[in-house]
Amino acid sequence: MEAKLKHLEFIQNIITRMNSNSFSIKKWMITLVSAIIALGYNKDINSMILFFSLPIIILFWWLDSFFLYQERLFRSLYDNARIVSPDDINFSMDTRIFDYKNNTSFKSNSIKSTFFSNTIGILYGAFFVLMLITSIVANLETLKESFKLLLVITIISLITKSYFWYLINKK
């Protein structure tokens, strides 16, 4: 029984590390995008720099999806190790059997489903759309500053309302 508990502890430590990495990625993405926004609204620097935030968001979206995907695989391994009898514990950390490519019963254990999951897809998708709109609006020289702000606030509220409508009506 002690070997089983040690194995579960090993797996739990990996899950915790993946979760910590995912949180760090979110912090870095927000920091870098905020820095690009600050640079983009500087009068001395061209506001086209705001478009550089889009590939950064996609890169961090993919990285965060990868860590969440790995976390899901190790959660499946943990669930499997939890129900195995203590005599059958082999300390295996191989998660390939829980991957969707190898076992279709684990539909949520694929990078694609993780990339577009509610926990990640909505956060990064909203950031991407917001930065795309901000980049476009910041580069429209014909609009006055107040109209730009009003337009951005209106778009943000529409995205938020659409998201909440989706959550309420999701079945």
PAGUDREN-694207 format. One record per atom (N, C-alpha, C): residue in one letter; x, y, z. Coordinates in steps of 0.1 Angstrom, whole numbers, plus 5000, padded with zeros to 4 digits. Each point is the difference from the previous one (the first is absolute). Example, Ala and Ser with C-alpha at 12.3 -4.5 7.8 and 13.67 -1.06 7.14 Angstrom:
<vexkes>
a513249435078
a499150125000
a500950125000
s499650114993
s500950115000
s499250115008
</vexkes>
This chain:
<vexkes>
m500849885000
m499250125000
m500950135000
e501149995007
e500950115000
e500650044986
a500249904992
a500550024986
a498950074992
k498849965002
k498950064992
k499950155004
l500050035013
l500050145005
l501150084994
k501249945000
k501250074994
k499850034985
h499549904993
h499750024986
h499050114998
l498950005007
l499050114999
l500650135004
e500950015009
e500750125004
e500950054988
f500749914994
f500850044988
f499150064989
i498949944997
i499150054990
i499450135004
q499650015013
q499450135004
q501050114999
n501349985003
n501050104999
n500250054986
i499949914990
i500050044986
i498850084996
i498949965005
i498750084997
i500150145005
t500650015013
t500150135006
t501050094992
r501149934995
r501050084992
r499450054987
m499249914993
m499350044988
m499150125002
n499349995011
n499050115004
n500850135002
s501149995007
s500950125003
s500550064987
n500549914991
n500550054987
n498950074992
s498849955000
s498850064993
s499850145006
f500050015013
f499750135006
f501150104997
s501349955000
s501150094996
s499950054985
i499549914992
i499850044986
i499050114999
k498949995007
k499050105000
k500550135005
k500850005010
k500650125006
k500950074990
w500949924993
w500950054990
w499350064988
m498949934996
m499350054988
m499350145004
i499450015011
i499450125004
i501050115001
t501249975006
t501150105001
t500550054987
l500349914991
l500550044987
l499050074991
v498749965001
v499050074992
v499850145006
s500050015013
s499950135007
s501150104996
a501249944999
a501250084996
a499850054985
i499549914992
i499850044986
i498950104999
i499049995008
i498950115000
i500650135004
a500850005011
a500750125004
a500850064989
l500849924994
l500850054989
l499250054988
g498949934997
g499250044989
g499350135001
y499750045012
y499350135002
y501050115004
n501349974999
n501050105001
n500050084987
k500050135001
k499950094988
k501349994992
d501149975005
d501349994993
d500249874992
i499249905004
i500149874993
i498849974992
n500249944988
n498949974991
n499149905007
s498750024999
s499049925006
s499849864993
m500749984989
m500049874993
m500749895009
i500750055010
i500649905009
i499049915007
l498750065001
l499049925007
l499749874993
f500249994987
f499849884992
f501049895004
f501150045006
f501049905005
f499449925012
s499050055006
s499449925012
s499349884995
l499550004988
l499249894995
l500749874999
p501249994994
p500849885000
p500449965014
i500350095009
i500449975013
i498849935008
i498850054998
i498849945006
i499849864995
i500249984987
i499849864994
i501149915006
l501250055001
l501149925005
l499749955015
f499750105008
f499749975014
f498749915001
w499050024991
w498849925000
w500449854997
w500949984991
w500449874997
w500849945011
l500950075006
l500849955012
l499149975011
d499150085003
d499049985011
d499249874997
s499649994988
s499249884996
s500849875002
f501350014996
f500949895002
f500149955014
f500250105009
f500149965014
f498749955006
l498950064996
l498749955004
l499749864995
y500449984987
y499949864994
y500949905008
q501250045004
q500849915008
q499449975014
e499550115005
e499349995013
e498849905000
r499350014989
r498849904998
r500549864999
l501149984993
l500549874998
l500549945014
f500650085008
f500549955013
f498849995009
r499050074999
r498849985008
r499349874997
s500049964987
s499549874996
s500949895006
l501350024999
l501049905006
l499749995015
y499850115007
y499750005014
y498749925003
d499050034992
d498749925002
d500249854998
n500949974990
n500249864998
n500949945011
a501050075005
a500849955011
a499249995013
r499050085001
r499250005012
r499249885002
i499549944989
i499249885000
i500749874999
v501350014996
v500849884999
v500349945014
s500049875001
s500449945013
s501550035003
p500350015013
p501450045004
p501049904995
d499649884997
d501049904995
d500350024986
d499250074992
d500250024986
d500750134997
i500450085010
i500650134997
i501449984994
n500250064989
n501349984993
n500850144998
f499550105006
f500650145000
f500250054986
s499149964991
s500150054986
s499450145000
m500750084992
m499650144998
m499650024985
d499849894993
d499750014986
d498550034999
t499750124993
t498750044999
t499449984985
r500849934992
r499649994986
r498649924999
i499849915009
i498749924999
i498850095003
f500250115006
f498950095003
f499850114989
d500850004990
d499950104989
d498949964991
y499350104995
y498949984991
y500449924987
k501350034995
k500449934988
k500149855003
n500349965012
n500249865003
n498849935006
n499150085005
n498849955007
n498950104998
t499049974992
t499050104997
t499050025011
s500049935011
s499150025011
s500450125008
f501250054998
f500550125006
f499950124991
k498850054997
k499850104990
k500650145005
s500050025013
s500550135004
s501650015000
n500649884998
n501449995001
n500750014986
s499750124994
s500750024987
s500350155000
i501150044993
i500450145000
i498950094994
k499349954989
k499050084994
k498950035010
s499549905007
s498950025009
s500550095012
t501249995003
t500650095011
t500150144995
f500550024988
f500250134994
f498750085000
f498949934997
f498750074999
f499149975012
s500549955011
s499249985012
s499650135006
n498949995008
n499550125007
n501150075008
t500849935007
t501050065009
t501050074993
i500449964988
i501150074993
i499550084988
g499149944992
g499650064988
g499350135002
i499250015010
i499350135003
i500950115004
l501049975009
l500950105005
l500950054988
y500749914993
y500950044990
y499250054988
g498949944997
g499250054988
g499550145003
a499650035012
a499550145003
a501250104999
f501249965006
f501250084998
f500350024986
f500049904992
f500350014986
f499150104993
v498749985001
v499050094994
v500150145005
l500250025013
l500250135006
l501250074994
m501149934999
m501250064995
m499950034985
l499349914993
l499850034986
l499250124998
i498950025007
i499250115000
i500850135004
t500749995011
t500850115005
t501050044990
s500749904993
s501050044990
s499350074988
i498949954996
i499350074989
i499650145004
v499350015011
v499550135005
v501250105002
a501149955006
a501150095003
a500650064987
n499849934989
n500650044987
n499150074991
l498850035005
l499150084992
l500250145004
e500650084991
e500450135003
e498850104999
t498949964993
t498950094998
t499150015012
l500149905009
l499150005012
l500750085011
k499150075008
k500550085011
k500249905012
e500850045010
e500449925011
e498749955008
s499150095002
s498849965007
s499149904993
f500050014987
f499249904992
f500749875000
k501350005000
k500849875000
k499749935013
l500050075011
l499749945013
l498649955001
l499150084995
l498649955000
l499849884992
l500749994988
l499949884992
l500649885006
v501150025007
v500749885007
v499149965011
i499450095008
i499249965011
i498749934995
t499450044989
t498949944994
t500349864996
i501149984993
i500449874995
i500349905012
i500650055010
i500349925012
i498749965007
s499050095001
s498849965006
s499249904991
l500150014987
l499349914991
l500749865002
i501349995001
i500749875001
i499649945014
t499950095010
t499749955014
t498549955000
k499150074994
k498649964999
k499949874993
s500749994988
s499949884992
s500649885008
y501050025008
y500649895008
y499049955010
f499450105008
f499149965010
f498749934994
w499650054989
w498949944993
w500349854996
y501249984996
y500549874996
y500049915013
l500550055011
l500149925012
l498649975005
i499150094999
i498649985005
i499349904992
n500150014987
n499349914991
n500749874996
k501249985005
k500749884997
k499449885007
k499849894993
k499449885006
k500949894998
</vexkes>
